[in-house]
Amino acid sequence: MKFNLVDKIEHIDDDRITAVKQVSLAEEYLADHFPTFPVLPGVMMVEAVTQAAGWLLHHRRGFSKSMVVLREARHVKYGRFVAPGDWLRLEVEFVKDTETGALFRAAGSVGASQALAARLELAYFDLAEKNPDLIRFDEKMRRHTSERFQLLRPASVTI
């Protein structure tokens, strides 16, 4: 199952993205984490900034590849808990391109309190690079990703 952890992109340009995730008690992973004190799991915070970085990478590269995946998360530091009702603000800054993707600095906060900081390396590729039979899947994924971006992006940003 894939969780969509970016509810809205507030700002995006070639070097940075600001997005938000509203944490709701209805999210299924909160039932077990923790039953009497529900909080957004740390791994889900990392996934949220990874998804925001993925949108930035797609935007920078004109949705030229179908897949964005986390290759490595470094220097991950957690701060405050993120609870139902909180708005997790995701701020990701492009650092540099790599051979297979890009590096980013990422942070998540609730109000003035930092919830997460990390450095991320993302890989950017088409599945057809390894298996030419998947070229149609790549085309479908690029189209789908571009359509989702249109729903999340600020009205002033076009691709």
N, CA and C atoms as an extended XYZ file, in Angstrom:
477
Properties=species:S:1:pos:R:3:atomname:S:1:resname:S:1:resid:I:1 pbc="F F F"
N         0.836       -1.174        0.000 N   MET     1
C         0.000        0.000        0.000 CA  MET     1
C         0.885        1.243        0.000 C   MET     1
N         0.505        2.226       -0.762 N   LYS     2
C         1.246        3.485       -0.806 CA  LYS     2
C         0.442        4.542       -0.070 C   LYS     2
N         1.107        5.264        0.792 N   PHE     3
C         0.487        6.369        1.499 CA  PHE     3
C         0.857        7.662        0.781 C   PHE     3
N        -0.119        8.497        0.536 N   ASN     4
C         0.134        9.820       -0.016 CA  ASN     4
C         0.257       10.775        1.159 C   ASN     4
N         1.471       11.238        1.408 N   LEU     5
C         1.739       12.042        2.597 CA  LEU     5
C         1.994       13.511        2.290 C   LEU     5
N         1.662       13.929        1.086 N   VAL     6
C         1.682       15.351        0.737 CA  VAL     6
C         0.255       15.699        0.347 C   VAL     6
N        -0.383       16.545        1.161 N   ASP     7
C        -1.764       16.941        0.888 CA  ASP     7
C        -1.850       18.159       -0.020 C   ASP     7
N        -0.827       19.024        0.048 N   LYS     8
C        -0.867       20.256       -0.741 CA  LYS     8
C         0.547       20.791       -0.913 C   LYS     8
N         0.841       21.260       -2.099 N   ILE     9
C         2.104       21.951       -2.351 CA  ILE     9
C         1.803       23.444       -2.292 C   ILE     9
N         2.437       24.126       -1.341 N   GLU    10
C         2.200       25.561       -1.184 CA  GLU    10
C         3.114       26.396       -2.078 C   GLU    10
N         4.336       25.921       -2.285 N   HIS    11
C         5.297       26.645       -3.113 CA  HIS    11
C         6.260       25.635       -3.726 C   HIS    11
N         6.613       25.892       -4.983 N   ILE    12
C         7.647       25.082       -5.616 CA  ILE    12
C         8.342       25.934       -6.673 C   ILE    12
N         9.663       25.858       -6.685 N   ASP    13
C        10.452       26.428       -7.773 CA  ASP    13
C        11.567       25.420       -8.041 C   ASP    13
N        12.562       25.756       -8.817 N   ASP    14
C        13.580       24.762       -9.174 CA  ASP    14
C        14.467       24.341       -8.005 C   ASP    14
N        14.497       25.115       -6.939 N   ASP    15
C        15.407       24.818       -5.830 CA  ASP    15
C        14.743       24.403       -4.529 C   ASP    15
N        13.453       24.656       -4.382 N   ARG    16
C        12.810       24.289       -3.115 CA  ARG    16
C        11.320       24.058       -3.274 C   ARG    16
N        10.809       23.313       -2.306 N   ILE    17
C         9.375       23.034       -2.240 CA  ILE    17
C         8.931       23.194       -0.799 C   ILE    17
N         7.747       23.733       -0.626 N   THR    18
C         7.091       23.773        0.673 CA  THR    18
C         5.752       23.090        0.487 C   THR    18
N         5.497       22.071        1.285 N   ALA    19
C         4.261       21.302        1.185 CA  ALA    19
C         3.750       21.034        2.596 C   ALA    19
N         2.514       20.557        2.693 N   VAL    20
C         1.944       20.250        4.003 CA  VAL    20
C         1.256       18.891        3.992 C   VAL    20
N         1.245       18.315        5.173 N   LYS    21
C         0.523       17.071        5.434 CA  LYS    21
C        -0.329       17.311        6.676 C   LYS    21
N        -1.643       17.190        6.538 N   GLN    22
C        -2.515       17.298        7.697 CA  GLN    22
C        -2.672       15.903        8.281 C   GLN    22
N        -2.307       15.759        9.533 N   VAL    23
C        -2.371       14.455       10.187 CA  VAL    23
C        -3.764       14.285       10.792 C   VAL    23
N        -4.426       13.206       10.399 N   SER    24
C        -5.790       12.927       10.840 CA  SER    24
C        -5.823       11.640       11.656 C   SER    24
N        -6.676       11.604       12.665 N   LEU    25
C        -6.829       10.398       13.485 CA  LEU    25
C        -7.364        9.233       12.653 C   LEU    25
N        -7.954        9.509       11.505 N   ALA    26
C        -8.504        8.459       10.638 CA  ALA    26
C        -7.423        7.661        9.909 C   ALA    26
N        -6.175        8.110        9.953 N   GLU    27
C        -5.124        7.401        9.231 CA  GLU    27
C        -4.799        6.090        9.941 C   GLU    27
N        -4.841        5.010        9.160 N   GLU    28
C        -4.804        3.664        9.745 CA  GLU    28
C        -3.550        3.354       10.550 C   GLU    28
N        -2.410        3.899       10.200 N   TYR    29
C        -1.185        3.587       10.922 CA  TYR    29
C        -1.164        4.188       12.325 C   TYR    29
N        -2.050        5.135       12.613 N   LEU    30
C        -2.088        5.718       13.963 CA  LEU    30
C        -2.761        4.794       14.974 C   LEU    30
N        -3.539        3.827       14.508 N   ALA    31
C        -4.234        2.918       15.425 CA  ALA    31
C        -3.256        2.125       16.285 C   ALA    31
N        -2.087        1.808       15.749 N   ASP    32
C        -1.112        1.008       16.480 CA  ASP    32
C         0.074        1.823       16.987 C   ASP    32
N         0.110        3.102       16.677 N   HIS    33
C         1.304        3.899       17.000 CA  HIS    33
C         0.915        5.189       17.690 C   HIS    33
N         0.661        5.247       18.812 N   PHE    34
C         0.473        4.256       19.863 CA  PHE    34
C        -0.993        4.330       20.270 C   PHE    34
N        -1.655        3.229       20.654 N   PRO    35
C        -3.107        3.229       20.878 CA  PRO    35
C        -3.607        4.314       21.848 C   PRO    35
N        -2.877        4.591       22.902 N   THR    36
C        -3.345        5.612       23.856 CA  THR    36
C        -2.680        6.970       23.639 C   THR    36
N        -1.728        7.049       22.711 N   PHE    37
C        -1.016        8.294       22.418 CA  PHE    37
C        -0.641        8.289       20.940 C   PHE    37
N        -1.628        8.469       20.045 N   PRO    38
C        -1.334        8.361       18.612 CA  PRO    38
C        -0.429        9.494       18.126 C   PRO    38
N         0.642        9.111       17.443 N   VAL    39
C         1.567       10.069       16.826 CA  VAL    39
C         2.007        9.524       15.468 C   VAL    39
N         2.365       10.444       14.586 N   LEU    40
C         2.856       10.058       13.270 CA  LEU    40
C         4.194        9.343       13.438 C   LEU    40
N         4.320        8.104       12.963 N   PRO    41
C         5.591        7.391       13.096 CA  PRO    41
C         6.724        8.135       12.386 C   PRO    41
N         7.914        8.060       12.951 N   GLY    42
C         9.077        8.723       12.371 CA  GLY    42
C         9.329        8.311       10.937 C   GLY    42
N         9.137        7.047       10.626 N   VAL    43
C         9.371        6.578        9.256 CA  VAL    43
C         8.386        7.231        8.283 C   VAL    43
N         7.183        7.553        8.767 N   MET    44
C         6.207        8.229        7.911 CA  MET    44
C         6.594        9.696        7.704 C   MET    44
N         7.247       10.300        8.690 N   MET    45
C         7.754       11.660        8.498 CA  MET    45
C         8.848       11.659        7.434 C   MET    45
N         9.725       10.656        7.483 N   VAL    46
C        10.768       10.535        6.451 CA  VAL    46
C        10.123       10.322        5.090 C   VAL    46
N         9.096        9.501        5.028 N   GLU    47
C         8.393        9.270        3.762 CA  GLU    47
C         7.742       10.561        3.258 C   GLU    47
N         7.197       11.363        4.150 N   ALA    48
C         6.563       12.622        3.739 CA  ALA    48
C         7.578       13.571        3.099 C   ALA    48
N         8.749       13.749        3.718 N   VAL    49
C         9.753       14.638        3.108 CA  VAL    49
C        10.329       14.008        1.839 C   VAL    49
N        10.391       12.690        1.781 N   THR    50
C        10.842       12.006        0.564 CA  THR    50
C         9.864       12.272       -0.579 C   THR    50
N         8.564       12.193       -0.296 N   GLN    51
C         7.571       12.472       -1.333 CA  GLN    51
C         7.658       13.926       -1.784 C   GLN    51
N         7.851       14.857       -0.845 N   ALA    52
C         7.996       16.263       -1.223 CA  ALA    52
C         9.236       16.447       -2.102 C   ALA    52
N        10.344       15.817       -1.721 N   ALA    53
C        11.561       15.890       -2.533 CA  ALA    53
C        11.325       15.271       -3.912 C   ALA    53
N        10.542       14.215       -3.969 N   GLY    54
C        10.206       13.591       -5.246 CA  GLY    54
C         9.444       14.536       -6.156 C   GLY    54
N         8.506       15.304       -5.585 N   TRP    55
C         7.784       16.289       -6.394 CA  TRP    55
C         8.733       17.357       -6.918 C   TRP    55
N         9.676       17.767       -6.075 N   LEU    56
C        10.650       18.764       -6.509 CA  LEU    56
C        11.519       18.210       -7.642 C   LEU    56
N        11.943       16.958       -7.517 N   LEU    57
C        12.767       16.343       -8.557 CA  LEU    57
C        11.983       16.211       -9.871 C   LEU    57
N        10.731       15.761       -9.789 N   HIS    58
C         9.901       15.693      -10.996 CA  HIS    58
C         9.776       17.080      -11.633 C   HIS    58
N         9.517       18.084      -10.815 N   HIS    59
C         9.364       19.460      -11.321 CA  HIS    59
C        10.650       19.921      -12.007 C   HIS    59
N        11.795       19.691      -11.369 N   ARG    60
C        13.098       20.107      -11.926 CA  ARG    60
C        13.367       19.432      -13.266 C   ARG    60
N        12.976       18.166      -13.373 N   ARG    61
C        13.318       17.374      -14.552 CA  ARG    61
C        12.167       17.231      -15.550 C   ARG    61
N        11.105       18.001      -15.353 N   GLY    62
C        10.007       17.987      -16.323 CA  GLY    62
C         9.287       16.655      -16.427 C   GLY    62
N         9.195       15.922      -15.318 N   PHE    63
C         8.499       14.629      -15.277 CA  PHE    63
C         9.045       13.683      -16.341 C   PHE    63
N        10.376       13.684      -16.496 N   SER    64
C        11.016       12.900      -17.564 CA  SER    64
C        11.208       11.430      -17.223 C   SER    64
N        11.075       11.059      -15.971 N   LYS    65
C        11.220        9.659      -15.556 CA  LYS    65
C         9.974        9.245      -14.777 C   LYS    65
N         9.765        7.944      -14.677 N   SER    66
C         8.551        7.453      -14.023 CA  SER    66
C         8.716        7.192      -12.528 C   SER    66
N         9.926        6.921      -12.080 N   MET    67
C        10.120        6.478      -10.698 CA  MET    67
C        11.050        7.405       -9.912 C   MET    67
N        10.639        7.701       -8.686 N   VAL    68
C        11.482        8.406       -7.718 CA  VAL    68
C        11.453        7.561       -6.461 C   VAL    68
N        12.625        7.148       -5.987 N   VAL    69
C        12.688        6.342       -4.768 CA  VAL    69
C        13.789        6.872       -3.856 C   VAL    69
N        13.591        6.664       -2.581 N   LEU    70
C        14.600        7.040       -1.600 CA  LEU    70
C        15.767        6.078       -1.724 C   LEU    70
N        16.928        6.630       -1.950 N   ARG    71
C        18.138        5.819       -2.032 CA  ARG    71
C        18.838        5.775       -0.680 C   ARG    71
N        18.846        6.931        0.008 N   GLU    72
C        19.502        6.990        1.308 CA  GLU    72
C        18.974        8.184        2.097 C   GLU    72
N        18.786        7.984        3.394 N   ALA    73
C        18.450        9.070        4.324 CA  ALA    73
C        19.597        9.151        5.330 C   ALA    73
N        20.160       10.355        5.462 N   ARG    74
C        21.296       10.559        6.367 CA  ARG    74
C        20.974       11.650        7.374 C   ARG    74
N        21.663       11.577        8.492 N   HIS    75
C        21.573       12.610        9.528 CA  HIS    75
C        20.119       12.892        9.904 C   HIS    75
N        19.321       11.844       10.045 N   VAL    76
C        17.913       12.005       10.407 CA  VAL    76
C        17.835       12.326       11.901 C   VAL    76
N        17.158       13.448       12.185 N   LYS    77
C        16.976       13.873       13.579 CA  LYS    77
C        15.511       14.185       13.792 C   LYS    77
N        14.975       13.677       14.899 N   TYR    78
C        13.575       13.921       15.233 CA  TYR    78
C        13.480       14.920       16.370 C   TYR    78
N        12.420       15.718       16.337 N   GLY    79
C        12.166       16.693       17.390 CA  GLY    79
C        10.846       16.381       18.068 C   GLY    79
N         9.873       17.229       17.867 N   ARG    80
C         8.580       17.074       18.542 CA  ARG    80
C         7.734       15.979       17.905 C   ARG    80
N         6.786       15.456       18.697 N   PHE    81
C         5.812       14.509       18.177 CA  PHE    81
C         4.858       15.232       17.235 C   PHE    81
N         4.349       14.498       16.247 N   VAL    82
C         3.336       15.025       15.341 CA  VAL    82
C         2.075       14.206       15.590 C   VAL    82
N         1.032       14.881       16.056 N   ALA    83
C        -0.187       14.206       16.500 CA  ALA    83
C        -1.359       14.529       15.569 C   ALA    83
N        -2.435       13.743       15.676 N   PRO    84
C        -3.633       14.049       14.890 CA  PRO    84
C        -4.069       15.498       15.138 C   PRO    84
N        -4.445       16.164       14.046 N   GLY    85
C        -4.827       17.574       14.120 CA  GLY    85
C        -3.691       18.511       13.758 C   GLY    85
N        -2.445       18.012       13.782 N   ASP    86
C        -1.288       18.842       13.432 CA  ASP    86
C        -1.138       18.946       11.914 C   ASP    86
N        -0.587       20.070       11.490 N   TRP    87
C        -0.182       20.272       10.105 CA  TRP    87
C         1.331       20.167       10.065 C   TRP    87
N         1.842       19.141        9.397 N   LEU    88
C         3.278       18.963        9.257 CA  LEU    88
C         3.721       19.729        8.013 C   LEU    88
N         4.516       20.776        8.217 N   ARG    89
C         5.031       21.583        7.099 CA  ARG    89
C         6.337       20.951        6.633 C   ARG    89
N         6.406       20.638        5.348 N   LEU    90
C         7.555       19.968        4.745 CA  LEU    90
C         8.321       20.983        3.907 C   LEU    90
N         9.595       21.180        4.216 N   GLU    91
C        10.424       22.099        3.447 CA  GLU    91
C        11.643       21.345        2.956 C   GLU    91
N        11.794       21.307        1.643 N   VAL    92
C        12.877       20.551        1.023 CA  VAL    92
C        13.631       21.472        0.077 C   VAL    92
N        14.951       21.390        0.185 N   GLU    93
C        15.820       22.214       -0.658 CA  GLU    93
C        16.722       21.311       -1.494 C   GLU    93
N        16.795       21.592       -2.793 N   PHE    94
C        17.695       20.887       -3.693 CA  PHE    94
C        19.134       21.239       -3.321 C   PHE    94
N        20.012       20.227       -3.258 N   VAL    95
C        21.427       20.451       -2.966 CA  VAL    95
C        22.253       20.287       -4.231 C   VAL    95
N        22.155       19.102       -4.869 N   LYS    96
C        22.893       18.887       -6.120 CA  LYS    96
C        22.401       17.640       -6.821 C   LYS    96
N        22.632       17.623       -8.121 N   ASP    97
C        22.323       16.437       -8.921 CA  ASP    97
C        23.380       15.373       -8.664 C   ASP    97
N        22.967       14.099       -8.787 N   THR    98
C        23.894       12.976       -8.714 CA  THR    98
C        23.784       12.208      -10.025 C   THR    98
N        24.588       11.189      -10.169 N   GLU    99
C        24.543       10.370      -11.381 CA  GLU    99
C        23.174        9.731      -11.585 C   GLU    99
N        22.534        9.344      -10.467 N   THR   100
C        21.270        8.612      -10.570 CA  THR   100
C        20.058        9.393      -10.090 C   THR   100
N        20.244       10.617       -9.596 N   GLY   101
C        19.113       11.383       -9.073 CA  GLY   101
C        19.556       12.718       -8.521 C   GLY   101
N        19.338       12.917       -7.204 N   ALA   102
C        19.705       14.201       -6.603 CA  ALA   102
C        19.772       14.084       -5.081 C   ALA   102
N        20.449       15.070       -4.481 N   LEU   103
C        20.545       15.204       -3.027 CA  LEU   103
C        19.697       16.383       -2.568 C   LEU   103
N        19.104       16.244       -1.371 N   PHE   104
C        18.226       17.266       -0.820 CA  PHE   104
C        18.464       17.417        0.682 C   PHE   104
N        18.181       18.633        1.180 N   ARG   105
C        18.077       18.898        2.612 CA  ARG   105
C        16.592       18.999        2.903 C   ARG   105
N        16.142       18.342        3.957 N   ALA   106
C        14.710       18.307        4.239 CA  ALA   106
C        14.446       18.586        5.712 C   ALA   106
N        13.301       19.207        5.960 N   ALA   107
C        12.872       19.466        7.336 CA  ALA   107
C        11.356       19.390        7.399 C   ALA   107
N        10.874       18.993        8.550 N   GLY   108
C         9.442       18.988        8.825 CA  GLY   108
C         9.213       19.712       10.136 C   GLY   108
N         8.169       20.522       10.192 N   SER   109
C         7.888       21.253       11.423 CA  SER   109
C         6.391       21.365       11.645 C   SER   109
N         6.051       21.581       12.906 N   VAL   110
C         4.677       21.875       13.304 CA  VAL   110
C         4.753       23.202       14.037 C   VAL   110
N         4.144       24.221       13.456 N   GLY   111
C         4.292       25.561       14.016 CA  GLY   111
C         5.762       25.949       13.979 C   GLY   111
N         6.269       26.411       15.103 N   ALA   112
C         7.675       26.814       15.173 CA  ALA   112
C         8.585       25.686       15.640 C   ALA   112
N         8.028       24.509       15.888 N   SER   113
C         8.808       23.394       16.432 CA  SER   113
C         9.223       22.415       15.339 C   SER   113
N        10.508       22.096       15.316 N   GLN   114
C        11.006       21.143       14.331 CA  GLN   114
C        10.631       19.725       14.734 C   GLN   114
N        10.105       18.973       13.783 N   ALA   115
C         9.737       17.582       14.004 CA  ALA   115
C        10.744       16.633       13.367 C   ALA   115
N        11.441       17.093       12.326 N   LEU   116
C        12.340       16.223       11.569 CA  LEU   116
C        13.331       17.063       10.778 C   LEU   116
N        14.543       16.563       10.679 N   ALA   117
C        15.547       17.126        9.766 CA  ALA   117
C        16.311       15.948        9.174 C   ALA   117
N        16.668       16.043        7.903 N   ALA   118
C        17.376       14.934        7.253 CA  ALA   118
C        18.016       15.415        5.959 C   ALA   118
N        18.959       14.632        5.484 N   ARG   119
C        19.526       14.788        4.143 CA  ARG   119
C        19.094       13.545        3.372 C   ARG   119
N        18.587       13.748        2.178 N   LEU   120
C        18.041       12.654        1.383 CA  LEU   120
C        18.750       12.538        0.049 C   LEU   120
N        18.946       11.310       -0.381 N   GLU   121
C        19.379       11.058       -1.747 CA  GLU   121
C        18.272       10.266       -2.425 C   GLU   121
N        17.787       10.779       -3.538 N   LEU   122
C        16.741       10.116       -4.297 CA  LEU   122
C        17.289        9.625       -5.623 C   LEU   122
N        16.813        8.470       -6.061 N   ALA   123
C        17.131        7.940       -7.382 CA  ALA   123
C        15.962        8.260       -8.301 C   ALA   123
N        16.262        8.535       -9.576 N   TYR   124
C        15.260        8.944      -10.561 CA  TYR   124
C        15.509        8.130      -11.824 C   TYR   124
N        14.525        7.325      -12.235 N   PHE   125
C        14.771        6.405      -13.349 CA  PHE   125
C        13.466        5.931      -13.976 C   PHE   125
N        13.576        5.306      -15.120 N   ASP   126
C        12.482        4.593      -15.774 CA  ASP   126
C        12.718        3.103      -15.587 C   ASP   126
N        11.653        2.362      -15.377 N   LEU   127
C        11.771        0.909      -15.256 CA  LEU   127
C        12.253        0.280      -16.559 C   LEU   127
N        11.930        0.895      -17.683 N   ALA   128
C        12.339        0.359      -18.989 CA  ALA   128
C        13.850        0.392      -19.185 C   ALA   128
N        14.565        1.142      -18.344 N   GLU   129
C        16.027        1.137      -18.436 CA  GLU   129
C        16.587       -0.255      -18.136 C   GLU   129
N        15.879       -1.020      -17.315 N   LYS   130
C        16.296       -2.393      -16.993 CA  LYS   130
C        15.488       -3.445      -17.748 C   LYS   130
N        14.233       -3.097      -18.079 N   ASN   131
C        13.359       -4.040      -18.762 CA  ASN   131
C        12.549       -3.278      -19.824 C   ASN   131
N        12.974       -3.337      -21.082 N   PRO   132
C        12.304       -2.588      -22.155 CA  PRO   132
C        10.809       -2.895      -22.299 C   PRO   132
N        10.361       -4.041      -21.802 N   ASP   133
C         8.935       -4.389      -21.870 CA  ASP   133
C         8.079       -3.454      -21.020 C   ASP   133
N         8.693       -2.693      -20.130 N   LEU   134
C         7.943       -1.827      -19.214 CA  LEU   134
C         7.807       -0.391      -19.715 C   LEU   134
N         8.131       -0.138      -20.963 N   ILE   135
C         8.083        1.238      -21.475 CA  ILE   135
C         6.670        1.831      -21.381 C   ILE   135
N         5.652        1.038      -21.630 N   ARG   136
C         4.270        1.552      -21.540 CA  ARG   136
C         3.892        1.847      -20.100 C   ARG   136
N         4.387        1.050      -19.187 N   PHE   137
C         4.138        1.326      -17.771 CA  PHE   137
C         4.778        2.661      -17.387 C   PHE   137
N         6.013        2.892      -17.836 N   ASP   138
C         6.684        4.168      -17.554 CA  ASP   138
C         5.865        5.336      -18.099 C   ASP   138
N         5.372        5.211      -19.313 N   GLU   139
C         4.569        6.288      -19.912 CA  GLU   139
C         3.319        6.550      -19.080 C   GLU   139
N         2.662        5.479      -18.662 N   LYS   140
C         1.447        5.609      -17.847 CA  LYS   140
C         1.767        6.267      -16.502 C   LYS   140
N         2.867        5.877      -15.879 N   MET   141
C         3.250        6.448      -14.583 CA  MET   141
C         3.617        7.930      -14.713 C   MET   141
N         4.328        8.303      -15.755 N   ARG   142
C         4.665        9.721      -15.961 CA  ARG   142
C         3.400       10.553      -16.123 C   ARG   142
N         2.449       10.048      -16.881 N   ARG   143
C         1.178       10.749      -17.091 CA  ARG   143
C         0.412       10.871      -15.770 C   ARG   143
N         0.321        9.764      -15.032 N   HIS   144
C        -0.391        9.746      -13.749 CA  HIS   144
C         0.253       10.714      -12.746 C   HIS   144
N         1.574       10.708      -12.675 N   THR   145
C         2.294       11.576      -11.745 CA  THR   145
C         2.071       13.041      -12.097 C   THR   145
N         2.117       13.357      -13.371 N   SER   146
C         1.877       14.723      -13.812 CA  SER   146
C         0.457       15.176      -13.466 C   SER   146
N        -0.516       14.301      -13.625 N   GLU   147
C        -1.903       14.629      -13.275 CA  GLU   147
C        -2.065       14.847      -11.774 C   GLU   147
N        -1.422       14.027      -10.961 N   ARG   148
C        -1.476       14.205       -9.496 CA  ARG   148
C        -0.837       15.521       -9.092 C   ARG   148
N         0.269       15.873       -9.736 N   PHE   149
C         0.942       17.137       -9.446 CA  PHE   149
C        -0.008       18.312       -9.693 C   PHE   149
N        -0.787       18.237      -10.760 N   GLN   150
C        -1.730       19.318      -11.074 CA  GLN   150
C        -2.748       19.521       -9.947 C   GLN   150
N        -3.103       18.449       -9.252 N   LEU   151
C        -4.052       18.544       -8.137 CA  LEU   151
C        -3.418       19.121       -6.875 C   LEU   151
N        -2.142       18.893       -6.678 N   LEU   152
C        -1.455       19.302       -5.451 CA  LEU   152
C        -0.795       20.676       -5.539 C   LEU   152
N        -0.422       21.085       -6.703 N   ARG   153
C         0.422       22.268       -6.897 CA  ARG   153
C        -0.338       23.565       -6.669 C   ARG   153
N         0.422       24.634       -6.389 N   PRO   154
C        -0.203       25.955       -6.336 CA  PRO   154
C        -0.652       26.353       -7.747 C   PRO   154
N        -1.698       27.114       -7.833 N   ALA   155
C        -2.278       27.490       -9.127 CA  ALA   155
C        -1.280       28.222      -10.017 C   ALA   155
N        -0.292       28.871       -9.446 N   SER   156
C         0.653       29.669      -10.242 CA  SER   156
C         1.747       28.838      -10.899 C   SER   156
N         1.820       27.547      -10.615 N   VAL   157
C         2.887       26.700      -11.161 CA  VAL   157
C         2.329       25.827      -12.272 C   VAL   157
N         2.978       25.827      -13.410 N   THR   158
C         2.604       24.960      -14.514 CA  THR   158
C         3.794       24.111      -14.921 C   THR   158
N         3.506       23.008      -15.588 N   ILE   159
C         4.612       22.159      -16.050 CA  ILE   159
C         4.678       22.184      -17.550 C   ILE   159
